[in-house]
Amino acid sequence: MEYVTLNNGVKMPKLGFGVYQVSKAECKRVVLDAIEVGYRSIDTAQAYFNEEEVGEAILECSVPREELFITTKVWIDNYGYEKCKKSVFESIKKLKIDYLDLILLHQPFADYYGAYKALEELYGEGIVKAIGVSNFYPDRLSDICLFGRKVIPQINQVETNPLNAQVKAQENMKKYKVQIEAWAPFGEGRNNMFSNQILKEIGDKYNKSVAQIILRWLMQRNVVALAKSVHKERMKENFDIFDFTLSDKDMEKINGLDTNNSLFFSHYDPKMVEWFDEMIERRR
Ligand SMILES: NC(=O)c1ccc[n+]([C@@H]2O[C@H](COP(=O)([O-])OP(=O)(O)OC[C@H]3O[C@@H](n4cnc5c(N)ncnc54)[C@H](OP(=O)(O)O)[C@@H]3O)[C@@H](O)[C@H]2O)c1
């Protein structure tokens, strides 16, 4: 495993395992499998509705707590200072742990300032070892870094894959010493990611799969990455990326696939802000 050191000195595995869209029924088994394969960093969220099952796996696995790196995210509906603080303690309880390695604000909408203040306090008290944000595009990231915050976020987790490489966003993060973390490294398979001809040709050269080439490319760009699979064989495949190095030429070829557009949606689109608002109302 390779590691990054965050701006507060905390060490984090460069490759982690995500449980978005993993059902409650499957989640415990999936996380236990992932830990057995070798993953130590597990990424969940209040909005995934599977924190309890991740917690069951943490309790049952044979790996000591201090060797695991557990991340969760505060959902928008829990923003604002008081609600955020309360929700983090609820997440910790569901996860059956007594501290979090990393807590993120999931989306850059609503009262994220109040919520961030709560995270800063929890960080000061040692209940969370690192704090950060997710889906904060460059304007919002600069905002939270510059205006009145005491702690610069350690992480910004954003969609990052060969078709949306986040080059400019990563440059902006570097300026503030914020570590980039990739969600959807495979773009969830959208736009025929797994059968992309250029990625396949590079894979053939190294005797690696498209998934492995993508994850290796992220590692070499110093991007922390989260891969998700409910299949143990794929978990192993995705973990087997530390025995080869992509040449500069192949890195460039992959860089050339960037469209600078999300495969999902833009956080700048007002329609998406409305969609989040409606989703929150539906879930209440
Ligand atoms: N902060 C955010 O807003 C946000 C948003 C999305 C995701 N995330 C985090 O990032 C993690 C990863 O993103 P993601 O789950 O959306 O997408 P992803 O990792 O890009 O793609 C997951 C998909 O790829 C398939 N897959 C995985 N490995 C494969 C392989 N070796 N060969 C072929 N197919 C493979 C999986 O199928 P199977 O499971 O069937 O194998 C699944 O359908 C999430 O789990 C979550 O923790 C965060």
The ligand as an ORCA input file, in Angstrom:
! r2SCAN-3c Opt
* xyz 0 1
  N     -18.561     12.116     -2.233
  C     -19.435     11.775     -3.134
  O     -20.331     12.552     -3.510
  C     -19.352     10.401     -3.717
  C     -20.111     10.077     -4.850
  C     -19.990      8.800     -5.374
  C     -19.111      7.889     -4.791
  N     -18.397      8.220     -3.678
  C     -17.450      7.265     -3.034
  O     -16.548      6.763     -4.008
  C     -16.655      5.335     -4.077
  C     -16.384      4.861     -5.489
  O     -17.269      5.446     -6.415
  P     -18.505      4.686     -7.078
  O     -18.851      3.504     -6.262
  O     -19.575      5.676     -7.315
  O     -17.992      4.271     -8.505
  P     -16.745      3.486     -9.154
  O     -15.848      2.987     -8.077
  O     -16.218      4.362    -10.218
  O     -17.445      2.287     -9.879
  C     -18.063      1.242     -9.216
  C     -18.648      0.318    -10.303
  O     -17.594     -0.314    -11.033
  C     -17.745     -1.721    -10.973
  N     -16.397     -2.297    -10.835
  C     -15.553     -2.159     -9.790
  N     -14.383     -2.772    -10.035
  C     -14.487     -3.316    -11.260
  C     -13.598     -4.065    -12.064
  N     -12.370     -4.362    -11.642
  N     -14.031     -4.471    -13.291
  C     -15.273     -4.155    -13.722
  N     -16.163     -3.443    -13.002
  C     -15.767     -3.018    -11.778
  C     -18.621     -1.989     -9.769
  O     -19.410     -3.146     -9.980
  P     -19.599     -4.311     -8.858
  O     -19.813     -3.648     -7.529
  O     -20.803     -5.041     -9.360
  O     -18.344     -5.122     -8.936
  C     -19.505     -0.745     -9.723
  O     -20.603     -0.903    -10.597
  C     -18.076      5.080     -3.570
  O     -18.316      3.751     -3.206
  C     -18.181      6.066     -2.434
  O     -17.519      5.594     -1.293
  C     -18.505      9.469     -3.149
*
